[in-house]
């Protein structure tokens, strides 16, 4: 095991902001915006994606 490290001027990936996605890409990835106070059950939400 080596004790040598390296330094770079680039910040670590965990503190970099995520790349921008426009609304159409976000919709394709995650579907329509859902209200946070929705009281629908799990199965209703699951089958809502398919139908």
Secondary structure, 3 states (H helix, E strand, C coil): CCCCCCCCCCCCHHHCCCCCCCHHHHHHHHCCCCCCCCCCCHHHHHHHHHC
